Amino acid sequence: MIEVEQATEVAETLGLRRKGAVKRRRKGGQTCEECFFHRRLLCALDLEEPCSTFRPDSPQGLMPPRQPALLVRDA
């Protein structure tokens, strides 16, 4: 797995990210640098804040977002 600093440096070198740009944190305290897509150089977006497709990077790889529990209604 590529480290955060390496992914950011490569993205800046390839012109996929503005040099020295600091991304703002999401409400949950997550940044683009913590994203699965950013760390694997799969993200082509250069936004001011993390996008809606943010997925946390983990040693297990890409994990689907947690789904809400279904509630059974009485008819």
matplotlib code that plots the C-alpha trace (Angstrom):
import matplotlib.pyplot as plt

x = [0.0, 1.3, 1.8, -0.1, 2.9, 3.9, 0.5, 0.2, 3.6, 2.9, -0.5, 1.2, 3.9, 1.4, -0.7, -3.6, -3.4, -2.4, 1.1, 0.9, -2.9, -4.3, -7.7, -10.3, -11.7, -15.2, -17.7, -16.4, -12.8, -11.6, -9.5, -8.8, -5.4, -7.3, -9.3, -8.9, -9.0, -6.5, -3.9, -4.1, -3.9, -7.4, -8.8, -8.8, -10.7, -9.0, -11.8, -11.6, -13.2, -13.5, -16.1, -19.2, -17.4, -14.9, -14.2, -11.7, -8.6, -8.0, -5.6, -8.5, -9.0, -12.1, -15.0, -18.6, -20.3, -22.4, -26.1, -28.8, -30.9, -34.3, -37.3, -40.3, -43.6, -46.9, -49.5]
y = [0.0, 3.5, 5.9, 9.2, 11.4, 9.4, 9.4, 13.2, 13.8, 11.6, 13.3, 16.7, 15.7, 14.3, 17.5, 15.8, 18.0, 21.6, 21.7, 22.4, 22.5, 21.4, 19.6, 20.5, 17.9, 16.4, 16.5, 13.2, 14.5, 12.7, 14.2, 13.2, 11.9, 9.1, 8.1, 4.7, 6.3, 9.0, 6.6, 4.3, 7.3, 6.5, 10.0, 12.6, 15.2, 18.4, 19.8, 22.1, 19.4, 15.6, 14.4, 12.2, 9.1, 9.1, 5.6, 5.1, 3.2, 0.1, -2.9, -5.0, -2.8, -1.1, -1.7, -0.9, 1.8, 0.6, 0.2, 1.4, -1.3, -2.0, -1.4, -3.6, -1.6, -3.0, -2.5]
z = [0.0, -0.9, 1.9, 2.1, 1.5, -1.5, -3.1, -2.6, -4.1, -7.1, -7.7, -7.5, -9.9, -12.4, -12.2, -10.6, -7.5, -6.9, -5.4, -1.7, -1.6, 1.7, 1.5, 4.1, 6.3, 6.0, 8.8, 10.1, 10.2, 7.1, 4.3, 0.7, 1.8, 3.8, 0.8, -0.9, -4.3, -3.5, -2.0, -5.1, -7.5, -8.8, -8.0, -10.8, -8.8, -7.4, -5.2, -2.2, 0.0, -0.1, -2.6, -2.0, -3.2, -0.3, 1.0, 3.9, 3.0, 5.0, 4.9, 3.7, 0.7, -0.5, 1.8, 0.9, 2.9, 5.8, 4.9, 7.3, 9.0, 7.4, 9.7, 9.3, 9.4, 10.5, 7.7]

ax = plt.figure().add_subplot(projection="3d")
ax.plot(x, y, z, "-o")
ax.set_aspect("equal")
plt.show()
